[in-house]
């Protein structure tokens, strides 16, 4: 009984991680493009991307997404 409960718990954890790992690349890249347009004035004002990135979780995620997309050669990926 305990073994079966443990097995079900482990399988549910594995399944939830597998679902979380799937990335809709085109949707993420589109969000990042929109965010980049909003951040562009800060960059032009002299703020570095690292300074902007540290202050905003969405920007950090977009930088991460962009780097992974470029590494995986996803169509539409561009470096910041």
WOBEL-V434805 format. One record per residue. N is the residue number from 0. RES is the residue in one letter. OMEGA is omega as a letter, one per 30 degrees, with the letter a starting at -180 (999 if undefined). Layout:
{{N & RES & OMEGA} {N & RES & OMEGA}}
This chain:
{{0 & X & l} {1 & X & a} {2 & X & a} {3 & X & l} {4 & X & l} {5 & X & l} {6 & X & l} {7 & X & l} {8 & X & a} {9 & X & l} {10 & X & l} {11 & X & l} {12 & X & l} {13 & X & a} {14 & X & l} {15 & X & l} {16 & X & l} {17 & X & l} {18 & X & a} {19 & X & a} {20 & X & a} {21 & X & a} {22 & X & l} {23 & X & a} {24 & X & a} {25 & X & l} {26 & X & l} {27 & X & a} {28 & X & l} {29 & X & l} {30 & X & a} {31 & X & l} {32 & X & l} {33 & X & l} {34 & X & l} {35 & X & l} {36 & X & l} {37 & X & a} {38 & X & a} {39 & X & l} {40 & X & l} {41 & X & l} {42 & X & l} {43 & X & l} {44 & X & l} {45 & X & l} {46 & X & l} {47 & X & a} {48 & X & l} {49 & X & l} {50 & X & l} {51 & X & a} {52 & X & a} {53 & X & a} {54 & X & a} {55 & X & a} {56 & X & a} {57 & X & l} {58 & X & l} {59 & X & l} {60 & X & l} {61 & X & l} {62 & X & l} {63 & X & l} {64 & X & a} {65 & X & a} {66 & X & l} {67 & X & a} {68 & X & l} {69 & X & a} {70 & X & a} {71 & X & l} {72 & X & l} {73 & X & l} {74 & X & l} {75 & X & a} {76 & X & l} {77 & X & a} {78 & X & l} {79 & X & 999}}
